[in-house]
Structure formats: C-alpha cells, structure tokens
C-alpha cells in the first residue's frame, strides 16, 4: 500500500475530496494521478484485491478508482468497492476490455487507459461525490426500525452488540425509508437521495436494497423489514 498526496488544486477547483485507487494490474499511474489532482482529489493508493474495503471504510473515501482488467475477472472487486463508495466508482480498463461491462455492474464511469486524461468525464464523478458530501443530514445520530438501529456517523446497522458498516448509498436509502416508516417510497425518490445530481444506472437501486437486506440478515435481523412495492418502490416496516 502506498499513500500519495496530490499536488495542490488549481485555482477554481474546490478541494477536499478523497479517492481510493485500487490497482489490480499495471497502468499509466502518473497520468491517472495528474488527472485526479486537477480535480482537487487527494489520493490513497492500494495494491491488490484484498484489504481495500477496510481502507475505504477507515478513510471514508468519496470516490473509488479501480484499475482492473475484464469484468469476469474483477467484477466482484468492483462490487465490493462500490459497497463503500456507492456508484462514485471509476473503473480503468486496458485496451481490448469492454468498459460497458463495469457500467452494467453499477460503476458511474468506465475508462480505458487511453482516456485517463479525460478530465470532463471524471469531473462528473467528482461533482456527484461533492453533492453527497454536502447533502443535508437529519438531526440526531441514528434512526431505529424494529430491533435494528442505523447509526449515521459512521454509517452502520446495529442489532444488540453486532453491527455492519453501510456505504453512503445504503445509508441514504435506509435513512429515507426510515423517515417514511410504514409508507411506500418511490424508486425515483430513493434514487434522488442515493445518487444526488446524476441519473442512477438501471439496476443500481435494486442492488443497494439487496445489499441492505443481506446486512440486516447478517446481524440477525429480518430482511423482510424492507419490502418491495411492485411497480412503485420500497417500504420499511417496524
């Protein structure tokens, strides 16, 4: 693992974002780091497919960057990184790999090594990450539904003495559903909170809900507390 401090941000670029760059293969590292620096993003670099989740949770990364190969080889790693950073994931693939495969998994942007200097595409990811960081939060430190508590800082689900961390998108979905306990919330409303400022990729919300249900079950809760309202959205019951 290597910690890399980017150069100061150019004038007019709002600083303060953090990115975890996970390398699963060699890549034009200098070009990638220069582009992220131009967007005011401080970078932590990590080598290898294991251990990065703990790093992402500890540093509370705003953006994830996965330098990967084909999706059939590294799709699971992409999904694990998205559990921590939500859809604010950039995937860099080598020539010959199909970047669209990672978009189908829920990544926000997928680039080839030849696109690493495309500041415009990465700026959209940075804008979304800043919106998430500055989104208003409700007062108090948590919400309770049934026998489960959702802590807001750091985001986690807790039942008794057992807890599991939540990604930003998972936290926002649970928070909005808990604020409307017993009332259905539309898919578009949940997506608006989970992905502020940008359209959600098809299947993104369903994947978030499935992860939340698994985490509820992991701590011994009933995953059916979070139910699907067919053709509309989801509802959280006590």
C-alpha positions in Angstrom: 0.0 0.0 0.0 1.3 3.5 -0.9 -0.1 6.8 0.3 0.2 9.6 -2.4 -0.5 13.2 -1.7 -1.6 15.0 -4.8 -0.2 18.4 -5.8 -2.3 21.5 -4.7 -5.5 22.0 -6.6 -5.6 24.6 -9.4 -7.5 27.8 -8.8 -11.2 27.5 -9.1 -11.3 23.8 -8.2 -12.9 23.0 -4.8 -10.6 20.8 -2.8 -11.4 18.2 -0.2 -12.4 15.0 -1.9 -10.6 11.8 -1.3 -10.2 8.8 -3.6 -9.0 5.3 -3.0 -7.2 3.9 -6.1 -7.0 0.1 -6.1 -4.6 -1.4 -8.6 -5.2 -4.9 -9.9 -2.8 -4.5 -12.8 -0.1 -2.1 -14.1 -1.4 1.1 -15.6 -0.2 4.6 -16.6 -0.2 5.7 -13.0 1.2 9.2 -13.5 -1.5 10.2 -16.0 -4.2 9.0 -13.7 -2.9 10.8 -10.6 -2.4 14.0 -12.5 -6.0 14.0 -13.7 -7.3 13.4 -10.2 -5.1 16.1 -8.9 -6.5 18.6 -11.4 -10.0 17.9 -9.9 -8.8 18.6 -6.4 -8.9 14.9 -5.3 -6.4 13.6 -2.7 -5.4 10.0 -3.5 -4.6 7.0 -1.4 -3.3 4.1 -3.5 -3.7 0.4 -2.7 -2.3 -2.7 -4.4 -4.1 -5.9 -4.7 -7.7 -7.4 -4.5 -7.9 -7.8 -0.7 -7.9 -5.5 2.3 -9.1 -2.4 0.4 -12.6 -2.4 2.0 -11.2 -1.7 5.4 -9.0 1.1 4.0 -12.0 2.6 2.2 -14.1 2.5 5.3 -11.3 3.9 7.5 -10.6 6.8 5.2 -14.3 7.3 4.3 -13.3 7.7 0.6 -15.6 9.9 -1.5 -14.5 8.2 -4.8 -13.3 4.8 -5.7 -11.0 4.2 -8.7 -10.4 0.5 -9.7 -7.6 -0.2 -12.2 -8.9 -3.5 -13.4 -9.0 -6.0 -16.3 -12.0 -7.7 -17.8 -15.2 -7.7 -15.7 -15.3 -11.5 -15.5 -12.0 -11.4 -13.6 -12.6 -8.3 -11.4 -16.3 -7.7 -11.3 -16.6 -8.9 -7.7 -13.9 -6.5 -6.6 -15.8 -3.7 -8.3 -18.9 -4.6 -6.4 -17.1 -4.7 -3.1 -15.6 -1.3 -3.7 -19.0 0.1 -4.5 -20.3 -1.1 -1.1 -18.0 1.6 0.4 -18.2 4.4 -2.2 -21.6 3.8 -3.8 -21.8 4.5 -7.5 -19.0 7.0 -7.3 -16.7 4.4 -8.8 -14.4 4.9 -11.8 -13.0 1.8 -13.5 -10.0 1.9 -15.7 -9.6 -1.0 -18.1 -6.8 -1.9 -20.6 -7.2 -1.8 -24.4 -9.4 -4.7 -25.5 -11.5 -4.8 -22.4 -15.2 -3.7 -22.6 -15.7 -0.8 -20.2 -19.5 -1.1 -20.6 -19.4 -4.4 -18.5 -18.5 -2.3 -15.5 -21.2 0.2 -16.2 -23.7 -2.7 -16.1 -22.4 -3.6 -12.6 -23.2 -0.1 -11.4 -19.9 1.9 -11.9 -20.5 5.6 -12.7 -17.8 5.9 -15.3 -15.5 3.4 -17.0 -12.4 4.5 -19.0 -9.7 2.8 -21.0 -6.1 3.6 -20.3 -6.2 6.0 -23.3 -8.9 8.1 -21.6 -7.1 8.8 -18.3 -6.6 12.4 -19.2 -10.3 13.0 -19.8 -11.0 15.4 -17.0 -14.5 16.1 -18.1 -15.8 12.6 -17.5 -14.1 12.3 -14.1 -15.4 15.8 -13.2 -18.9 14.4 -13.3 -18.0 11.8 -10.7 -16.3 14.4 -8.5 -19.4 16.6 -8.7 -21.6 13.8 -7.5 -19.2 13.0 -4.7 -19.3 16.6 -3.5 -23.1 16.7 -3.6 -23.1 13.6 -1.4 -20.6 15.1 1.0 -22.6 18.4 1.3 -26.1 16.8 1.4 -28.0 17.9 4.5 -28.3 15.3 7.3 -31.2 15.0 9.7 -30.5 15.9 13.4 -29.6 13.1 15.8 -27.2 10.3 15.5 -29.4 7.5 14.2 -32.8 6.0 13.4 -34.5 2.9 14.7 -36.8 0.4 13.0 -37.9 -2.8 14.6 -35.0 -4.1 16.7 -32.4 -2.5 14.4 -30.6 0.8 14.7 -29.0 2.7 11.9 -26.1 4.8 13.0 -25.3 7.8 10.9 -21.7 8.5 11.8 -20.0 6.3 10.9 -22.9 4.7 8.9 -23.7 1.2 10.2 -26.6 -1.1 11.1 -26.6 -2.4 14.7 -28.6 -5.0 16.4 -27.6 -5.6 20.0 -23.8 -5.8 20.1 -23.5 -6.8 16.4 -23.0 -4.2 13.7 -22.1 -4.0 10.0 -21.0 -0.9 8.1 -23.1 0.8 5.4 -21.9 2.5 2.2 -23.2 6.1 1.6 -25.8 5.0 -0.9 -27.1 2.3 1.5 -27.2 4.8 4.3 -29.3 7.2 2.3 -31.8 4.6 1.2 -32.3 3.3 4.7 -32.5 6.9 6.1 -35.2 8.0 3.6 -37.2 4.7 4.2 -36.9 5.1 8.0 -38.1 8.7 7.8 -41.2 7.3 6.0 -41.6 4.2 8.2 -44.7 2.3 7.1 -45.2 4.4 4.0 -44.0 3.4 0.5 -41.3 5.5 -1.1 -40.9 5.6 -4.8 -37.9 4.4 -6.7 -37.3 7.8 -8.2 -37.3 9.4 -4.7 -34.8 6.9 -3.3 -32.6 7.3 -6.3 -32.6 11.1 -5.9 -31.2 10.7 -2.4 -28.8 7.9 -3.2 -27.5 9.5 -6.4 -27.9 13.3 -6.0 -27.4 15.3 -9.1 -27.0 12.4 -11.6 -29.3 9.7 -13.1 -29.0 6.3 -11.4 -27.8 3.5 -13.5 -30.5 0.9 -14.2 -30.5 -1.7 -11.5 -28.5 0.4 -9.1 -31.3 0.8 -6.5 -32.2 -2.9 -6.6 -28.6 -3.8 -5.9 -28.4 -1.3 -3.0 -31.6 -2.8 -1.5 -30.3 -6.4 -1.9 -27.1 -5.4 0.0 -29.1 -3.8 2.8 -31.2 -6.9 3.2 -28.1 -9.1 3.3 -26.6 -6.9 6.0 -29.8 -6.9 8.1 -29.8 -10.7 7.9 -26.1 -10.7 8.7 -26.7 -9.1 12.1 -29.6 -11.4 12.8 -32.5 -9.2 11.7 -35.4 -9.9 9.4 -34.6 -8.8 5.8 -38.3 -8.6 5.1 -38.4 -5.4 7.1 -37.5 -3.8 3.8 -40.2 -4.8 1.3 -40.7 -4.2 -2.4 -43.8 -2.4 -3.5 -44.2 -3.8 -7.0 -44.2 -1.1 -9.7 -43.6 1.7 -7.3 -40.6 1.4 -4.9 -39.9 0.1 -1.4 -41.3 0.3 2.1 -39.7 -0.2 5.5 -41.9 -1.6 8.3 -41.3 -1.8 12.0 
